[in-house]
Amino acid sequence: MKRILLIEDDDTMRGMLRRMLELENFEVMEASDGNDGLIKYRNNPADIVITDIIMPNKDGLNTIDDLLREFPNVRIIAISGGGNIKPERYLSLAKTLGAQYILEKPFSRKQLLDAIWRTKDGVTS
């Protein structure tokens, strides 16, 4: 079984993604922001981190940067529906920082699972 750390501030989205991943037999740890996610990763590293970009306290871009600085081999999927700018601009920044795969919300179950398998196998988008 693969362990995934899911960092998402929206409770509904986080719950939906957790259930989707658990149906695929992934073990899912949850965090509601980047600070919580970093603490959870340090205490129990995951095989893959899925992080939202726009979050309070510590956003996904800072989280990606901190994770990769501390854990250079961490595998990251960045997700975003945008904010003040279009989601592809946030996701482009996430890719530049080192996210292996990016997904724009809304995405399908198949797109998420493809991203997980591609990220696990070292293929980048």
Secondary structure, DSSP 8 states (H G I E B T S, - for coil): --EEEEE-S-HHHHHHHHHHHHHTT-EEEEESSHHHHHHHHHHS--SEEEEESS-SSS-HHHHHHHHHHH-TT--EEEEE--SSS-HHHHHHHHHHHT-SEEEESS--HHHHHHHHHHHHTT---
